[in-house]
Amino acid sequence: MLFANAFEWRAHKDLMHRLREPLGFLYRRHTPQHHAVYVESDMAIRSSRELKLVLIPAWGVGGIVVTLAPFAALMGWLTTANAGWLVLVTAGLYMVGYELSHLSYHLPEESFVGRIALVRVLRRHHARHHDPRLMHRWNFNVTIPLFDWLHGTIAKDGAADDAEARESHAVA
């Protein structure tokens, strides 16, 4: 679970917010599309057609499984086959948790899921990431902000105003 949380943080920060070929399709799908539609003050999906902007496509899920399979195989080779399968299943369950978490943050706030206290707190964390002034530097964890906390990348309230003030001061 720790490895998956670290992987989520690193992939979001370095692959989805920086154009790096040959994985540029990850950036293009995420930053110019997802972040253009969903901004901090307007996070909710409006129709089922928007699910493709929030959820990882099936080919992406397959790609993640293929990427993680060698780690699971290595664990199975170093320890036992059961440990290898446990790594793969845990990674799959983490992915499901990621998808459900991300979807819940993009559901309307007044929905049944949107009113759950934990969802409201984590939605606020994710919504701060959707501020264009913050998205390249802050709040990269979507599920549990553990690696945001460890790396000091949790944006506090008012962080966008502080960033804007520093930027305007530097220009002046």
N, C-alpha and C positions, 0 to 999 in steps of 0.2 A: 504494500500500500504506500509506503514511503517512496519507493522507487517510482511508482506510478504518479504520485503527486509531484515529485521532482521533474519527471518527464513532461507532465502536463504544463508546468510552469515554464520549462526551457523551450518546449515546442511552441507554446503560445508566444513567448517573448521573441524567440530567434527565428522562427519559421513563418509565423502568421503576421508578424509586424515588421519584417525586414524582407525585402525582395532578394532572395537567394536562389539562383538557378542551380540545379535543375528542378528544385522544388518551388519555383515561383508561383505555380498554380495554387499553392496553399495560401500565399500572401494575397494573390489576386481575388481569390474566393472570399477571403476573410476581411481584409482591411478595406478595400474600395467598395465591396458589396455589403457585407454585414454591418460594418461601422457607418456606412452611408445611410442605411435605412433605420438603424436603431441608435439613437443618441441618448445621452443621460436622462433627459427630461421626457423621452418618448420611447420606451423600451418594448411595449406590448405588440405582439403579432396581431394582425387584424383579420387574417383568414388562413385557412389551411394551406393555401398556396405558398405562404411565407415560411412554412416549415423547412423548406429547402435552404433558407437563409439562416436557420438556427441549428438544424441538426446536421451531423456529419453524414455525407452520402454513403450508400452501401459500399461503393468501391473504396471509400476512405476507411471504413471499418475493416474491410478486407486487408487493406494496406497496413493498418496498424497491427492486425493479427499476424500478418506475414513478417512485419518488422520485429515483433516480440517473440515469435516462435523460436528463433535461434537462442535467445536468452533462456527460454523455458527448456529447450533441449540441453543447453549447457548445464543448467541446474539439475536436470534429470541425469545427466552423465556424471556430474560431480557428486551427486547425492543418491537419490532414488528416483525412479520413474514417477512415483506419486508426487514428489516435490516438484518435478518439472511440470506435471499437469496442474498442480496447485498454482504455480506461477502463471501459467496461461489462463486458467479459470479466474484467478484473482484479477489479472489484467482485464479480462473480458467484463467482469463484474464492475470494475472501476470505470470502464468505458460506459457501461450502462448508467452508472451513477453520475458520470459527467454529463451524459446526454439528458438525463432526467432533470438534473440540477439546472443546466443551461436552459432547457425548455421552460422550467418553472419560473425562471427569472424573466423570461420573455412572454409569459402569460399575463393577461390583464391583472392589475393589482387587486381589483375587486372580485376576481374569481375565487373559487374555493381554495385552490392551491395558493394563489397569490396572497391570501389572508393569513396563511400559516406564519407564525412569528419567525421561525428560523429562515424560511424563504424570504421574508421581508428583509431581514438583516443581511443575508447573503446577496439578495438582489441589489441592495444599496451598494455593497462592495463591487459587484459587477457593473452596476450603472455608472459608478465613478470611472471605471475603465472606459466607458463609452463616451466620456467627455473628450473631444478631439485634442484638447490641450494636455491630456493625461495618458491617452491610450498607448503611447509608445514607451512609457516609462513605469507605469503603475498598475497594480491589481491584475496580474496575469493568471492567478489561480481562479478557476471557476467553481470547482467543487468545494474544497476546504482551503482557505488561504494560508496554509502552513508554510509553503515555500515563499510566498509573499512576505510572511512574517520573518522567516529566516534570512531572506535577502534584503529586508528593509524596503520592500516595494509596495507597502500598503499606503495608499494615498489617504491622508486625513481630510476631514471636512475643511474646505477652504483652500485645498492644495491647488486647484485650478486657478483661483484668484491670485495666489502667491506666484505661480508659474507665469501668469500673464503680467503681473507687476514686474517680475525680474526681467522678462523679455522686453517689455516696454522701456524699462530703465536702461537695459543694455543697448537698445537702439538709440535712445536719446543720448 
